[in-house]
Structures are given as C-alpha cells and as structure tokens.
Amino acid sequence: MRAEIDLKSMKLDILAFGVHPDDVELSCAGALLVEQRNRKKTGIIDLTLGELGTRGTAETRKTEAADAAKILGVDIRENLEMADGFLQNDEAHQRMIIKSIRQYQPEIILCNAPEDRHPDHGKSSKLVADASFLSGLMKIQTELNGSLQQAWRPKYVFRYIQDRFLQPDFVLDITDVFEQKIEAIKAYKTQFYAQHPADNNDLDEPQTYISTPDFLDSVVYRHKWFGKMIGVKYAEGFISEKMIGLKNFDAIIKENT
C-alpha cells in the first residue's frame, strides 16, 4: 500500500521525484518552497522507502518523510514502494511513474542527479526522464481508479544536484527559505546528525557517511557555493537537457548590491 499524505487527484505545477526519502529535501526542497510562495502547487513522489539504508527502517523513513512533508507544506507526498537498490528502467517501473505524472499533470518535474555517489540516483534520473516523455504518448494506456488517463507530458524535466558536484545549467535563489529547507532535512532523525544523541538513536545506530556533522556542513557549503554564483546567500543547482528560453532579459537581470 502506498505511503502518502494525500490521495486527492489534483493538478500540480511542480512534481519532485526522489528515489529515496530525503533526496528531495537535500537537493531541491528550496525550489518547492520558493514556488509555493508564488502560489504554485507542489508535490513529492518517493520511489522507494529507502529500506536498504544502514540507519533506520522502512517504517521510520516513512514517518520521517511525512514529518518533512508537513514542514515543507507540499500538496501531496506519495511513495511508490519500488525495491530500494533494485529499481530498473523497464516498462513496469516506467508505467508506475507515467500513472503518477498523468494523475498530477505537472508542468515541471524535478528528479535525481544524472550521476552520483549512490547508483540509484543516476538510474532514477533516467527512469523518470524516460517516463516523462512516454507519458505524453496517447497510445500508451494507463488507468487510475478504473478510468483511462489522459496523456500528459511536462514542459521541463530538471535534474537536481546531489552529493557529487556537477556543473549546473542554472541556479535558483533559495535564501529566503533556506532555514525551512534545513528543518525539513533534520526531520530525518535516523539519517542525519543531531546534536543530542537521543534525538536520532545514535546509541543504537552505526555511523554512516551522511550521519556525521561534516555531511550537513557540506550541504550548507554547497548551497552557499551555488548562491555565490549569482550573488545571493544560498541557491540550488539544476541541470536541463532542454534549452531554456526567456521572453525578455528582465527575467535574468539582477541588481548587484
């Protein structure tokens, strides 16, 4: 059964996919928060429960994802419960994502980095991008609640940047929402460092690459680096295979202070 905070079928402006719960929080939650301030509808779909993670369990990850979703204020969050570590870019997995895209009809999709330290990230990136294209083909039929779904293809698929540094095609200023993003990351108490061991069961859990205080520091530094690129305090970076067009130069002009 899907883990979700809302089963309503609604049209979203932006839908973020993450192969593991916390991928979105670490990499593109700021973009969701920024667009929510612009009255856009946003959602998150996690592909797996992250059940192979060293720390925590599928159940704790599910609870933490729900807590993070409340902090972020997204309109929907679901989990497709694919097998962590074993997802494939095949028809069965593509159809699951196609159904979600057609259900929520997002204008923009955000998904995992095209390559990264964790092999699932790159696999998920290709899987979601391929499904996004296939979702627009009307001869591929899918059903939701017994009814045929309409074909739908998002206007853009943007890959967010994760652990490995990749050169972004553009960066988005998230300075005003950065603290809220960090709060959402810290909702994953089993995964990341907490100042007080009782907050994240450190007495019972082994230390991992992402559970050290240095890891969270690196997240902050990455966003500062992206922010420096455009003269702001914090930013998130994205990669686009599709050329991005502008209606006028005012969209990119920013006064330096």
N, C-alpha and C positions, 0 to 999 in steps of 0.2 A: 504493500500500500504506500502511496506517495506521502512523503512528509511535506506539509505545506502550511502556509499561514492564511491562504485564501484560495477558494476553488472557483471564484467568480470568473466568468469569461468576460474580459474587458480588453479594449484596445490600449496597448501601451505605446508610448513614444520611444522608450529605450528599454531593451531587454539585455541583461548581462548574464552570460553563461560562465560557470566555473566548474572545472572537473572535480575540485574538492571544495567543501565548505571552507571558507576563509580566503580562497583565491580572489574573489571579487573584493572583499574588504581590503586586502593588502594592496590591490593593484588599481581598481577603478571605482571604489566606493565614493571617492570625492566627486567624480563626474556625475554620478547618480544624484548626489546631494545638491550639486550646483544646478542641475537641470530641474530638480524638484522645486527649487526656488524660482525657477522660470515657469512653474505650474505645469511641468511635464509629468506624465505618468511613467513610473519606472518599476522594473521587476527584476528578480534574480531567479535563475534556474541552476541548481547544482546538479551535476551529472551523477555523482556518487556520494556516498556517506563518508568517504574518507576512512573506511573501516580498516585499511591496512596501516594506518598511521601508528607509530610506536606508542604515542601517548593518547590516552582517552579511548573511547569506544564509539561504535556507530550511534549508540543512544545519546552519549554525551555530546557528540558532534551535532546531532540533530537538535538537541536543546540549545546548544551554543549558537547555532545558525539562526534559530528562532529569536533568541535574545538579540543577536546582531541586527536582524531584520527590523526589530522594533526600534532599535537605536537609529537605524538608517531611515525608517519611515517609508519603506518601499510599499508599493501597492500589492504586490504578490511575491511570494517566495515558494518554490517547489523543489522537490528532489526527485529525479527520475530513477534513482536507485540502480544505476548501472554498476557493474562489478568494478570496484576500485582496482587499478593495476591491470585490468584485462579488457578494457573497452577497445573496440575496433572500429575503424571507419568502414563499416559494411552496411548493407541495406537495413538490417534490423535496427541498428543504432541510429542510422540516418532518419528512419521513419519516426522514431520516438521524438527526435528533435523537430522534424518537419511538423508533426502534430502540435507541438508547443508553439512554434512560430506562427502557424496558421490560426491557432487559438487566440493569440495575443496581438498579432499583426503589428509588430514593432517597426518603426521607421529606421531605427538604428540598433544594431546588435554589437555588443562588446563581448570578446571571447579571449581565451588564453593566448599566451605568447606563442609565436610560431616555433620557437625552440627555447629550451630552458633546462635547468638542472634536473628537474623531475621529468621523465619521459612522457608521462601522461599529459603534461601541459601541451607539448607540441602535437600529440595525437588528437587531443581535444580541439585544438585550434583548427586543424584541417577538417576534422569531423563536422564542427559547427559551420565552418565556411562552406563546405560542400553541401550540407543540408540546407543552408540558407539559399543557395542557388536552386537546388532541386525543389524547394518549397514553392517556387514560382512556376513550376511546370504543372499545368492543369491536368495532364494525363496521368500524373501520379496521384492516386486517390487515397485519401485518409478519412477516417471517421472520428467524430467526437460525440459521445452520448447518443450513438446510433444515427447521427446525421453526417452527410458528406461535408467536408470542409472545403472552403474556397481556397484556391491557390493564392499565395502571398509571398512576395519577395521584398526583404528590407532594402532600403536605398543604399545603406552602407553597412559594412562589417569592419569594425575596428578591433585590432588585437592590442590588448594592453601588455605592458612590460612587467616582468616578474623578477625572479632572482638574478638571472643573467642580464648584464647590460646589453641592450640593443638600441641602436640609434632610432629615436622616434621620428615619425614624419610630421607630427605636430604635438604640442603640449597644451594642457588645459590648466588654467589658473584655479587652484582649489584652496587658496589661502584662507578664505572666509569659512570654510567647512572642515579644515584640516583636523581640528581638535575632535570634532564629532566622528570623523573617519577613524582616528586613533582609538576612540572609545569603542567603536564597533569592532576593531581588531582585538581589543582586550577582552571582548565578550567570550573569546575562545580561551577560557581559563586553563584548559588542559594542554593547550598547544604552545602558548607563549609565556614569557617570563612575567611573573608577578612579584612585587616587592615583598609580599608576605607569603611564605610557602603554603600556608593553609588555604590561600586563595586559589591555588592551582594544583593541589595534591602532589607537590614536589617530593614529599616524603615517600611516596609510593611509585612515582614515575621516573623512568630514566631520563637523563639529559639528552636532548637532540640538537640538531643543527639550528632549529628555529626556536628552541626554548631558552636560549641564552639571552641576556640583556643586550649583548652586542648585535644580535639579529634585529631587534626592534630599533636599535640605534641606526642600523644600516638602512632600514625602511625610511626613517626620517631624513637621513642624509641623501638618499636617492631622490626624494621629493624636493628637497632643497636644491639639489643639482638641476633638476628639471625646471624648477622655479627660476633659478639663476639665468637659464637660457632666455627667459623672456622678461627678466627684471621684476619678478614677484617673489614672494617668500617660499611658496610651495606650489608644485604643479605635478600632474600625472602625464605620462607619455604614452602615445598610441602610434600604431603602425597601420597604414592603409595601403592595400593593393590598388585601390581605385583612386584615380585622380580626384582631388577635392577642388571644387570650383567656388569662386567668390562672385557675388553680384556687384560689389564695389570694394574699394580699398579701405573704406571705413571699418570693415569687418576685422582688419588686421592691424590698423594703426593704433598704437598705444603711446600715450604721452609719458616720457621718461621723467621721473621725479628725483 
